[in-house]
């Protein structure tokens, strides 16, 4: 039996990409901002978090929509229930 180095069925790579396209820079920054917001709610905010939060607040790519999506991803249903029961400001 002879070893054939050509790809099986035309597939060049069986492993998924290490950094999927959906994890672009703005999404990563929004996830960081969401983690900072969660730390603030827990009372574990540090000076470094505040400094990074100010930098992310100035970034135009980090929108509130992306941060909300990241919070949903981290917290799931408990976060959605808390948001729906929160009074409108």
C-alpha positions in Angstrom: 0.0 0.0 0.0 1.3 3.4 -1.0 1.0 6.6 1.1 -0.8 9.3 -0.9 0.0 12.8 0.4 -2.8 14.5 -1.5 -5.8 15.7 0.6 -8.7 13.4 1.2 -11.8 14.3 -0.9 -10.3 17.7 -1.8 -10.3 19.1 1.7 -7.1 20.9 2.5 -7.6 21.5 6.2 -9.7 19.4 8.6 -9.2 21.8 11.6 -11.2 25.0 11.9 -9.5 28.3 11.8 -8.0 29.4 15.1 -9.6 32.8 14.9 -13.0 32.7 13.2 -14.1 35.8 11.2 -16.9 36.6 13.7 -14.3 37.4 16.3 -13.1 40.6 14.8 -11.5 43.4 16.7 -14.6 45.3 17.6 -16.3 42.1 18.9 -13.2 41.3 21.0 -13.2 44.8 22.5 -16.9 44.6 23.2 -16.4 41.3 25.1 -13.7 43.0 27.2 -16.0 45.9 27.9 -18.8 43.5 28.9 -16.4 41.7 31.3 -15.5 45.1 32.8 -19.2 45.8 33.3 -19.8 42.5 34.9 -16.9 43.1 37.3 -18.4 46.5 38.2 -21.7 44.9 39.1 -19.8 42.4 41.3 -17.9 45.2 43.0 -14.5 44.0 41.8 -13.5 46.9 39.6 -9.8 47.9 39.5 -8.0 51.0 38.3 -6.9 49.0 35.3 -10.5 48.1 34.4 -11.4 51.8 34.6 -8.5 52.8 32.4 -9.3 50.2 29.8 -13.0 51.1 30.0 -12.3 54.7 29.2 -10.2 53.6 26.2 -13.0 51.3 24.9 -15.7 54.0 25.4 -13.8 56.3 23.0 -13.5 53.5 20.4 -16.2 54.0 17.7 -16.2 50.3 16.8 -17.4 49.2 20.2 -21.1 49.9 20.1 -23.6 49.4 22.9 -25.2 46.7 20.6 -22.0 44.7 20.6 -21.6 45.1 24.3 -25.2 43.9 24.9 -24.6 40.9 22.7 -21.4 40.0 24.7 -23.3 40.4 28.0 -26.0 38.0 26.6 -23.3 35.6 25.6 -21.7 35.7 29.1 -24.8 35.7 31.3 -27.5 34.2 29.2 -31.0 34.0 30.5 -30.4 35.6 33.9 -29.1 38.8 32.2 -32.1 38.9 29.9 -34.5 38.6 32.8 -32.7 41.3 34.7 -32.8 43.7 31.7 -36.5 43.1 31.1 -37.3 43.8 34.8 -35.1 46.9 35.0 -37.0 50.2 34.9 -36.5 52.5 32.0 -34.4 55.6 32.8 
